Amino acid sequence: MEEVKKNEIIDLREVVRSILKRKKLFLKVWCITFVLSCAWILPIPRSYVADVILAPEAGGASTDGMLGSLASQFGLNMSVNSGDALYPLLYPDLMASNDFLVDLFDIQVSTIDGELKTDYYTYLTKHQKKAFYRWPIIWTKGLIQKLLPKKEIRTAAGKGGKVDPFYLSEKQYQLIEGMKKLITCSVDKKTDVITIQVVDQDPLICACIADSVRVRLQKFITDYRTSKVRVDQEYYERLVKESYDAYQKSMNAYARYCDRHRDAILQTMLSERDALENDMQMKFNTYNVMNTQLEAAKAKVQEKTPAFTILKGASVPVKPSKPKRMIFVAAMLFLTTMGTIFYIIAKDTLQLIPSLPK
């Protein structure tokens, strides 16, 4: 038994010795791997990440304090059952919609070096950097599309130069699908904290788009939450204007009658004057009531307007997030080293196997 273990130790030492003898092989593999890894990873344009973290106001009052606290410990959100149909867990779906992403096309952006100032749509379609080895693939795809039978080109149906999210062209659809990977939103199920993350090749544009997405998300949610009460406010504003105009007409009619009949002593004239005065007072009371309702509607709009606490605002990133060039090259060197070691062991093992007798 001890002899077997001794032989195994001797064999292991022989394997290590055999590996150490192949220094030239390892040197060649490392040089080739280093050059190929650098040639692959260096042309890939660097990208930056900017994120914004928001804590939204709860959509409604918590009905069960103890129950809600207990449910949050198990990852459940009791606010989903509130009367608000657009609760935080739906915000990622909202940001991935065509309407929301198309609204970002008109944002004016500028690169950090100041050499480019354009809208976000033009920047994404014409000013994106690509690795040089991808150009042959792009050229080949374009050539194949030209050689294939031409099909009907779908064009957008927007008006006034604007993109219609209901009817996108093929190019716009592909751009929207790419934006869904660059602009993402996640929501913590326990705390409803919203995290907006934007990836871009320019750090200043990255931070600008992240902040713009935050503003548009807050505006969309605010418009949704206050849509009903804003309709009521507009309704009461119209009633206030109508009632004020009616009051002005009644007051002018009463004033003219009094001016014309200053020394009136007949009861019919006095009765008509009292009727005009009562009508004026009634119109004033109506105007006063409508004005009170308008003020209540304005207060309701303010009450329904959600509040957002910015836990982390957008800032221009200093360091790129990817690609991790040093880590990639080191990983490739490690993998090729392990592959070379397995190759040496397999080759030596095959040489040690005795040839079978005929």
C-alpha positions as CSV (number, residue, x, y, z in Angstrom):
1,M,0.0,0.0,0.0
2,E,2.8,2.4,0.9
3,E,4.6,1.4,-2.3
4,V,1.5,2.4,-4.4
5,K,1.3,5.8,-2.6
6,K,5.0,6.3,-3.2
7,N,4.6,5.6,-6.9
8,E,1.7,8.0,-7.1
9,I,3.9,10.7,-5.5
10,I,6.7,10.0,-7.9
11,D,4.3,10.2,-10.9
12,L,3.0,13.5,-9.7
13,R,6.5,14.9,-9.4
14,E,7.2,13.6,-12.9
15,V,4.2,15.4,-14.2
16,V,5.3,18.7,-12.6
17,R,8.8,18.2,-13.9
18,S,7.4,17.6,-17.4
19,I,5.3,20.8,-17.2
20,L,8.3,22.9,-16.1
21,K,10.4,21.6,-19.0
22,R,7.9,23.2,-21.5
23,K,8.7,26.8,-20.7
24,K,9.1,27.8,-24.3
25,L,5.7,26.3,-25.1
26,F,4.1,28.4,-22.3
27,L,5.9,31.5,-23.4
28,K,4.6,31.1,-27.0
29,V,1.1,30.4,-25.8
30,W,1.2,33.5,-23.5
31,C,2.5,35.8,-26.2
32,I,-0.1,34.7,-28.7
33,T,-2.9,34.8,-26.2
34,F,-1.9,38.3,-25.0
35,V,-1.7,39.7,-28.5
36,L,-5.0,38.2,-29.6
37,S,-6.8,39.2,-26.4
38,C,-5.6,42.8,-26.7
39,A,-6.5,42.8,-30.4
40,W,-10.0,41.7,-29.4
41,I,-10.8,43.8,-26.3
42,L,-9.0,47.1,-27.1
43,P,-11.1,48.1,-30.1
44,I,-14.4,47.6,-28.2
45,P,-15.6,51.1,-27.2
46,R,-15.9,51.7,-23.5
47,S,-19.2,52.4,-21.9
48,Y,-20.3,54.2,-18.8
49,V,-23.1,53.7,-16.3
50,A,-25.2,56.4,-14.5
51,D,-27.9,55.5,-12.1
52,V,-30.6,57.3,-10.2
53,I,-32.3,56.0,-7.1
54,L,-35.8,57.3,-6.1
55,A,-38.1,56.6,-3.1
56,P,-41.7,57.3,-4.2
57,E,-44.5,58.3,-1.9
58,A,-46.9,55.4,-1.2
59,G,-50.0,55.4,-3.4
60,G,-52.4,55.2,-0.6
61,A,-52.7,54.8,3.2
62,S,-51.6,51.5,4.6
63,T,-54.6,49.6,5.8
64,D,-52.9,47.1,7.9
65,G,-49.7,48.4,9.5
66,M,-48.7,45.3,11.3
67,L,-49.8,43.0,8.5
68,G,-47.9,45.2,5.9
69,S,-44.8,45.1,8.0
70,L,-45.0,41.4,8.4
71,A,-45.6,40.8,4.7
72,S,-42.6,43.0,3.7
73,Q,-40.4,40.6,5.7
74,F,-41.5,37.8,3.3
75,G,-41.0,40.0,0.2
76,L,-44.7,40.8,-0.3
77,N,-46.1,44.3,-1.1
78,M,-49.5,45.0,0.4
79,S,-49.7,48.4,-1.5
80,V,-50.4,46.5,-4.7
81,N,-54.0,46.1,-3.5
82,S,-54.5,49.8,-3.2
83,G,-56.7,51.8,-5.5
84,D,-53.7,53.0,-7.6
85,A,-53.5,51.0,-10.8
86,L,-50.0,52.2,-11.6
87,Y,-48.0,50.9,-8.6
88,P,-44.2,50.9,-8.5
89,L,-43.8,47.3,-9.7
90,L,-45.2,48.4,-13.1
91,Y,-42.7,51.2,-13.6
92,P,-40.2,49.0,-15.5
93,D,-42.9,48.0,-17.9
94,L,-43.8,51.7,-18.3
95,M,-40.3,52.7,-19.1
96,A,-40.0,49.8,-21.6
97,S,-43.0,51.0,-23.6
98,N,-42.6,52.6,-27.0
99,D,-44.4,55.8,-25.9
100,F,-42.0,56.4,-23.1
101,L,-38.8,55.6,-25.1
102,V,-39.9,57.6,-28.2
103,D,-40.4,60.6,-26.0
104,L,-36.6,60.5,-25.3
105,F,-35.7,61.0,-29.0
106,D,-35.9,64.8,-28.8
107,I,-33.6,65.2,-25.8
108,Q,-30.7,67.5,-26.7
109,V,-27.4,65.9,-25.7
110,S,-23.7,67.0,-25.9
111,T,-20.6,64.9,-25.6
112,I,-18.2,65.5,-22.7
113,D,-15.6,67.0,-25.1
114,G,-18.1,69.4,-26.6
115,E,-17.5,68.3,-30.2
116,L,-21.0,66.9,-30.8
117,K,-24.4,68.6,-29.9
118,T,-27.4,66.9,-31.3
119,D,-30.6,65.1,-30.3
120,Y,-30.6,61.7,-28.7
121,Y,-32.1,59.9,-31.8
122,T,-29.4,61.2,-34.1
123,Y,-26.7,60.4,-31.6
124,L,-27.9,56.7,-31.3
125,T,-28.3,56.2,-35.0
126,K,-25.2,58.0,-36.4
127,H,-22.6,58.5,-33.7
128,Q,-22.1,55.2,-32.0
129,K,-18.6,53.7,-32.0
130,K,-18.1,50.1,-33.1
131,A,-15.1,47.7,-33.0
132,F,-13.2,47.7,-36.4
133,Y,-13.6,43.9,-36.8
134,R,-17.4,44.3,-36.8
135,W,-17.4,46.4,-39.9
136,P,-16.8,43.4,-42.3
137,I,-19.8,41.7,-40.7
138,I,-22.0,44.8,-41.1
139,W,-20.8,45.2,-44.7
140,T,-21.6,41.6,-45.4
141,K,-25.1,41.9,-44.0
142,G,-25.8,45.0,-46.0
143,L,-24.5,43.3,-49.2
144,I,-26.8,40.2,-48.5
145,Q,-29.8,42.5,-48.0
146,K,-29.1,44.2,-51.3
147,L,-28.8,40.8,-53.1
148,L,-32.0,39.4,-51.6
149,P,-35.3,40.2,-53.3
150,K,-36.5,43.6,-52.2
151,K,-39.4,43.7,-49.9
152,E,-41.7,46.5,-49.1
153,I,-40.0,49.0,-46.8
154,R,-42.1,49.9,-43.8
155,T,-42.0,53.6,-43.1
156,A,-43.2,55.5,-40.0
157,A,-46.4,57.5,-40.0
158,G,-45.4,60.4,-37.8
159,K,-46.5,63.9,-38.4
160,G,-44.4,67.0,-38.3
161,G,-41.1,65.1,-38.2
162,K,-42.0,63.3,-35.0
163,V,-41.9,59.6,-34.5
164,D,-45.2,57.9,-34.1
165,P,-44.8,55.2,-31.4
166,F,-47.9,53.4,-32.7
167,Y,-46.4,52.9,-36.2
168,L,-42.6,52.5,-36.2
169,S,-40.4,51.9,-39.1
170,E,-38.1,48.8,-39.0
171,K,-35.1,51.0,-38.2
172,Q,-36.9,52.7,-35.4
173,Y,-38.1,49.4,-34.0
174,Q,-34.6,48.1,-33.8
175,L,-33.5,51.3,-32.2
176,I,-36.2,51.0,-29.6
177,E,-35.2,47.4,-28.8
178,G,-31.6,48.5,-28.3
179,M,-32.7,51.3,-26.0
180,K,-34.5,48.8,-23.8
181,K,-31.0,47.3,-23.0
182,L,-29.4,50.7,-22.5
183,I,-32.1,52.2,-20.2
184,T,-33.4,49.9,-17.5
185,C,-35.5,50.3,-14.4
186,S,-35.7,48.0,-11.4
187,V,-37.9,48.2,-8.3
188,D,-37.3,46.7,-4.9
189,K,-40.3,44.6,-4.0
190,K,-39.9,45.3,-0.2
191,T,-39.2,49.0,-0.2
192,D,-40.5,50.2,-3.6
193,V,-37.2,52.0,-4.2
194,I,-36.8,52.7,-7.9
195,T,-33.4,52.4,-9.6
196,I,-32.9,53.8,-13.1
197,Q,-29.8,52.8,-14.9
198,V,-28.5,54.2,-18.2
199,V,-25.5,52.8,-20.2
200,D,-23.8,54.9,-22.8
201,Q,-20.5,55.4,-24.5
202,D,-20.2,59.1,-23.4
203,P,-20.2,59.9,-19.6
204,L,-21.9,63.2,-20.0
205,I,-24.7,61.9,-22.2
206,C,-25.1,59.0,-19.9
207,A,-25.8,61.2,-16.9
208,C,-28.0,63.6,-18.9
209,I,-30.2,60.8,-20.2
210,A,-30.5,59.3,-16.7
211,D,-31.7,62.6,-15.2
212,S,-34.1,63.1,-18.1
213,V,-35.6,59.7,-17.7
214,R,-36.1,60.5,-14.0
215,V,-37.9,63.7,-14.8
216,R,-40.1,62.1,-17.4
217,L,-41.0,59.2,-15.1
218,Q,-42.0,61.6,-12.3
219,K,-44.0,63.7,-14.7
220,F,-45.8,60.7,-16.1
221,I,-46.7,59.3,-12.7
222,T,-47.7,62.8,-11.5
223,D,-50.0,63.3,-14.5
224,Y,-51.5,59.9,-14.0
225,R,-52.2,60.4,-10.3
226,T,-53.7,63.8,-10.7
227,S,-55.6,63.3,-14.0
228,K,-59.0,62.9,-12.4
229,V,-58.7,65.9,-10.0
230,R,-57.2,68.1,-12.8
231,V,-60.3,67.4,-14.9
232,D,-62.4,68.5,-11.9
233,Q,-60.3,71.6,-11.5
234,E,-60.7,72.5,-15.2
235,Y,-64.5,72.0,-14.8
236,Y,-64.7,74.3,-11.8
237,E,-62.6,76.9,-13.5
238,R,-65.1,77.0,-16.4
239,L,-68.0,77.2,-13.9
240,V,-66.3,80.0,-12.0
241,K,-65.8,82.0,-15.2
242,E,-69.4,81.5,-16.3
243,S,-70.8,82.4,-12.9
244,Y,-68.6,85.5,-12.7
245,D,-69.8,86.6,-16.1
246,A,-73.4,86.1,-15.1
247,Y,-72.8,88.0,-11.9
248,Q,-71.2,90.9,-13.8
249,K,-74.2,91.1,-16.1
250,S,-76.7,91.0,-13.3
251,M,-74.8,93.7,-11.3
252,N,-74.6,95.9,-14.4
253,A,-78.3,95.5,-15.0
254,Y,-79.1,96.4,-11.4
255,A,-76.8,99.4,-11.5
256,R,-78.3,100.8,-14.7
257,Y,-81.9,100.4,-13.3
258,C,-81.0,102.2,-10.1
259,D,-79.3,105.0,-12.1
260,R,-82.4,105.5,-14.2
261,H,-84.9,105.3,-11.4
262,R,-83.3,107.2,-8.5
263,D,-86.4,109.0,-7.4
264,A,-88.8,106.1,-8.0
265,I,-91.7,106.0,-5.6
266,L,-94.0,103.5,-7.4
267,Q,-94.2,100.1,-5.9
268,T,-93.8,98.4,-9.3
269,M,-90.5,100.1,-9.8
270,L,-89.3,99.3,-6.3
271,S,-90.4,95.6,-6.7
272,E,-88.5,95.4,-10.0
273,R,-85.4,96.9,-8.3
274,D,-85.6,94.4,-5.5
275,A,-85.9,91.5,-8.0
276,L,-82.8,92.7,-9.8
277,E,-81.0,93.0,-6.5
278,N,-82.0,89.5,-5.5
279,D,-80.9,88.1,-8.8
280,M,-77.6,89.9,-8.4
281,Q,-77.2,88.5,-4.9
282,M,-78.1,85.0,-6.1
283,K,-75.5,85.2,-9.0
284,F,-72.9,86.4,-6.5
285,N,-73.7,83.5,-4.1
286,T,-73.3,81.0,-7.0
287,Y,-70.0,82.6,-8.0
288,N,-68.8,82.4,-4.4
289,V,-69.7,78.7,-4.1
290,M,-68.0,77.8,-7.4
291,N,-64.9,79.7,-6.3
292,T,-64.9,77.7,-3.1
293,Q,-65.2,74.5,-5.1
294,L,-62.3,75.6,-7.3
295,E,-60.1,76.2,-4.4
296,A,-61.0,72.8,-3.0
297,A,-60.1,71.2,-6.4
298,K,-56.7,72.9,-6.4
299,A,-56.0,71.6,-2.9
300,K,-57.1,68.1,-4.1
301,V,-54.6,68.3,-7.0
302,Q,-51.8,69.2,-4.6
303,E,-52.9,66.4,-2.3
304,K,-52.8,63.9,-5.1
305,T,-49.4,65.0,-6.5
306,P,-46.9,62.3,-5.5
307,A,-43.6,63.2,-3.8
308,F,-40.3,61.6,-4.8
309,T,-37.2,61.5,-2.6
310,I,-34.1,61.4,-4.7
311,L,-31.8,59.0,-2.8
312,K,-29.1,59.2,-5.4
313,G,-29.1,61.8,-8.2
314,A,-27.5,61.4,-11.6
315,S,-23.8,62.3,-11.9
316,V,-21.2,62.1,-14.6
317,P,-19.3,58.8,-14.2
318,V,-15.6,59.0,-13.9
319,K,-14.5,55.5,-14.8
320,P,-16.0,53.2,-17.5
321,S,-17.9,50.2,-16.4
322,K,-17.0,47.9,-19.3
323,P,-15.2,46.3,-20.9
324,K,-12.9,45.2,-18.1
325,R,-9.8,44.9,-20.3
326,M,-7.2,43.8,-17.7
327,I,-9.6,41.2,-16.2
328,F,-10.4,39.9,-19.7
329,V,-6.7,39.5,-20.7
330,A,-5.9,37.9,-17.3
331,A,-8.8,35.5,-17.7
332,M,-7.7,34.5,-21.2
333,L,-4.1,33.9,-20.0
334,F,-5.4,31.8,-17.2
335,L,-7.6,29.7,-19.5
336,T,-4.9,29.1,-22.0
337,T,-2.5,28.2,-19.3
338,M,-4.8,25.6,-17.9
339,G,-5.5,24.3,-21.4
340,T,-1.8,24.0,-22.1
341,I,-1.2,22.1,-18.8
342,F,-4.0,19.6,-19.7
343,Y,-2.5,19.2,-23.1
344,I,0.9,18.4,-21.7
345,I,-0.6,15.9,-19.2
346,A,-2.7,14.2,-21.8
347,K,0.3,14.0,-24.2
348,D,2.6,12.5,-21.6
349,T,-0.1,10.1,-20.4
350,L,-0.5,8.7,-24.0
351,Q,3.2,8.2,-24.3
352,L,3.4,6.3,-21.0
353,I,0.7,3.8,-22.1
354,P,2.5,0.6,-23.4
355,S,1.7,-0.6,-26.9
356,L,-0.8,-3.5,-26.9
357,P,0.7,-6.9,-28.0
358,K,-0.3,-8.2,-31.4
